[in-house]
């Protein structure tokens, strides 16, 4: 009886959550989006680079530690900050700002000193991953193997027909 209750309280809601996340991404004309973004000099390479780093950090149920956090802050955040300064659409700046805030503010509080708090941080890492994942897929056309679109980007969701 306990197993049935556990299954119905944990596994079934998780299944619905995954199904709910597999919606179609908004259709975006990449050429038009490129004009709107106005980032010809910079490009969106920081999005792809950050997505790859986040895939390594959080996919396959990994829980990143302080070392991975420091690598992200030192190597990827400067690129995202520069991109954020140059993108035209406010909602895209908000998306990039949210990812930056997760690392500079929220995760900075989770990783104080030598304390290892990976489990507390996982949800924040996943949120950052989902935003960058959606941007990488839709804006750059880097379709992920799992073909899951999370709907985590405010900019992309504003482009729905």
N, C-alpha and C positions, 0 to 999 in steps of 0.2 A: 504494500500500500504506500509506504514511504517513497519507494522508487517511482511509482506512478505520479505521486504528488510532486516530487522533485522534477520529473520529466515535464509535467504540465506547467510548472512555474518557471523553469529555467530554459529548457530546450525549445519548447514551442514558441515563446516570445522571441528567442534568438532567430529562429527560422523566419518568422514574419519580418523581423528587422532586416535580415539579409535580403529577403525578397523585395521589401520596400525600397532598398537602396539600389536595386537593379533597374532603375528607370532609364529611359533614353535621355542622353544628354541633349541640350538645346542645339538646334542646327545653327551654325555660325559660318558665315562666309569669311574665311580666313583672310582674304585680301582686304575686305571691308574692315574687318577687325584690326588688321595691321595699320590701316589709315587712321582709324579711331584711336588706337593706342599711341600713335606718334612716337615710336621708340626705334626708329630705323637704325640709329647709331648703336644702341645697346642690344636690341633683340630680346628674345625671351629665354635665352640660354640659362639664365639663373633659375628659372622655373624648372626646366628639365634637370639641371644638375642637382637642385634641392630635392626634386622628386626621387631621383636615383638614390640619394643619400638617405632619405626617409624610408624608402623601400628596404634598404639594408638594415635600418635601425628598428623598424616596427613590424615588418611583414613576418609571416609565419609565426605569429604570436610571440615575437621577441619582446623583451622588456629592456629598453636601453638604459645604460648606466651613466654615471657622471662623465666618463671618458668620451662616450659618444655625444653627450650633450655639449661638452667643450669643443669637440671637433665641429659640430654643427654651428655653434656660435662663432667660432674663429674663422671657419672656412666658407660657410654658406650665407650667413646673415649679412655680411657686408655686401654681397652681390644683390641680395633681395632688397636691401635698403636703397642701394643705388637705383635699382629698377623702380622701386616705389616712388622715388623722387621724380622719375621721368615719365611715368605713365599718365595719360590724360584722364581716362575715366575714373571718377571718384570711387565707384564701387570696387573697381579693381585695386585701387590704392587701399581701400578698406580691407580687402581680402589679404593683400600682402602685409598690411599693417597688423592684421589679426595674427598671422603666422609669426611675425616679428615679436609681437606682444607675448605670445605663448612662450617663446624662448627667452626673451629678455626680462620678462616680469614674472610670469606664473611658474615657469620651470626653474627660474633663478631662486625662487622661494622654496622649491621642492628639493633642490640639490645644494643645501648649505653645507659648507665644510666638507668633511669626509663621509658624511652620512649617506648611505645607499638607500634611496627611496624609489627604486624603479617602479614598483607597483603603483604608487601614488601618481607617478608621472605618465604612465602609459596612456591614460585617456587624453591627456594634453598632446602627446606625441601623435596619437591617432587623429585627433582633430586637425592638427597642422598637416598631417599626411593627406587627409581627405581633401582639404582645400587645394593643395598643390597638385594632387593626383588629378582632380577634375580640370584644373587649368592646363596641365600638361596634355591631357587627352584632347580636350576640345580646342584650345588655342594653337597647340603645336601639332596635333594629329597623332600623337604617340599613344595609340590605342593599347590599353593594358591587356595582358593575357586574360585576366578575369572578366574583362568587359563590364566592370561594375562602375557605374556613375553614382556618386554619393549625393549630389545636389548641395554640396557644402560651400560653393562659391556664390556669393551674393551677385557678383558681376555676371556670371554665366546664367544664373537663374533669372536675372532681369532681362535676358535676351530671348526668353521663351516667347513663341508666337502668341 
